[in-house]
């Protein structure tokens, strides 16, 4: 199987972010397709309510609306692809063995996945699919409950130059869309079953604290389908994001 197409989402009015992405990830800059992001500031909110993309109670900011619509446009491309596509956001920091490792992992699950997350946020738990008869395992990171602080827990150069023994773990819940591969059938499920995105709350326990999160972005909203989408996370992650909040 050939390497799947890689699309990097970038907003036209923020070319400096794309340049930074290419500088940091210079080893893959020739292998990406730049995908023009939707500028959420230019989208009339009422129009996407009427189209059934979001509900009346949705609280996404204009930035989050743009992210949602950009990913939605790429899911349409994935539906019509042979095996799927890989989607990245322009703040992704990529391990140097990404293509080699991800290709092997995709091929190992070729007919068995809807989505594979190559990276995920540290401020949100990863809940794994439980083995039969066991309780749901949960991965908690040092950044739990602290959005936008991923870089504070990672030595970038050490991480990117370390040989990783990566595996795919079937997951039920995680946050972050910095880099993931979506299959045609997975993309179709998201289009058919996820929308409209309205107001959702998620409660989880981490470090003996109860956290209650509102659905403020498509990465959180996608967890609504956690029981119908067959998702995997890569561990250790092959990509991470600083996860900085933007307006």
Phi, psi and omega in degrees: 000134177289158177300135180291149176300141178247123178249129177250121183279128179214137179277131186303327181277006178232057181297337181295330178291321178294319179296320178295319178302313182293326179291314181292320184250051187297339183284349178238002188300336179273355185252008185251156170249123179280125182250125182292120180289153172281131178275104184299337179291343182259003184261117175295122185302319183299328183295323182275343169291314181294332178279355180079021180275319174232161178266174182298330185263005180298140184244018181300138173288166175306322177298314180295326176297316179298319178298312179304309184292327178295314179293321178300317177298323179286328175298324177298321177293317181298321181303324184264010179269169180286309185236351183124183179221162173252131183245131177231151172261160192280008171251010183292139175244119197249136176291147187291344178260019187306308186295316180298311184289314184294322179300314181296320181290321177298314182295331180287341182235026193307317182258016192233006183230151168261323184208141173234119178269121180274345176210164183201161185283148179276344184272007184222142182285156169256116176262126184265157177290125185285141169299153182307127175088355182249161177287163183289119176288150181225132175259124180243133182251164181301336183272013185304129179075010183232078184301144172080018184238026182300319183298336181290349183243008184230133169270099191304309185292320178298314179301312187287343181250010178264137175289124183255139173260090189271147177222160174257130178245128179291132187238153175252334181205137173195170178232154178112133177233035182293330179195123177204155174253132181239132179277164177303317182288326177295317179297321179294321177298317180298316181295318185282326193247341187279323188271150358281147175273121183243217179264122177229149177240142178231127176251137175210158181252130177215134182052040177065018176244148175265123178249136176240119184245138172269155178285102182247006180192160186300329180295325176284318180301327181298339179292346176301332182259022188298339180264351180246346177259128178272101185248147173234150168245147178271130178226126352297158181295145177264351179215146169218167181229146173298340177058044180282140179284132177235152179259000000 
